């Protein structure tokens, strides 16, 4: 009941409410920033995985065409070890 509070008590109560409101907004902003950062990281990782998968498919195709490991590595940026493992499958 604010009717029984003095002017100083009302002002103190208003400042506490304002502080709480500011803190809630800061928390909401932090959550949104975290979600956005996570979303961007997920998209980046997805793109990287997609590129890796595409390079593996290209390497498999080039192996079937008879290209050597060094050339395939140059074209796909995959390591020679990875290409050899694909060849051994």
LOTOR-155187 format. One record per residue (C-alpha): residue in three letters; x, y, z. Coordinates in steps of 0.5 Angstrom, whole numbers, plus 500, padded with zeros to 3 digits. Layout:
N
ALAXYZ/...
***
This chain:
89
UNK500500500/UNK503506498/UNK499511501/UNK502510508/UNK509511505/UNK513518506/UNK516521500/UNK523519501/UNK520511502/UNK516512495/UNK522515491/UNK526509494/UNK521504492/UNK521507485/UNK528507484/UNK528499486/UNK523498481/UNK527501476/UNK533498478/UNK529491477/UNK526493471/UNK533495468/UNK536488470/UNK530484467/UNK532488460/UNK539486461/UNK537479462/UNK533479456/UNK538482452/UNK543477454/UNK539471452/UNK537474445/UNK545475444/UNK546468446/UNK541465442/UNK543469436/UNK551468437/UNK549460438/UNK545461431/UNK551464428/UNK555458430/UNK551453428/UNK550456421/UNK557456420/UNK559449423/UNK553447418/UNK556450412/UNK563447414/UNK560440415/UNK557441408/UNK563443404/UNK567437408/UNK561433405/UNK561436398/UNK569435398/UNK569428400/UNK564426395/UNK568430389/UNK574426392/UNK570419391/UNK568421384/UNK575423382/UNK578416385/UNK573413381/UNK576417375/UNK583414377/UNK586421379/UNK592420384/UNK592422391/UNK596428391/UNK591431385/UNK585429389/UNK588433395/UNK590439391/UNK583439388/UNK579438394/UNK583441400/UNK583434403/UNK589431406/UNK592425403/UNK591420409/UNK583422408/UNK583420401/UNK587414402/UNK582412407/UNK576413402/UNK580409397/UNK581403402/UNK574403403/
***
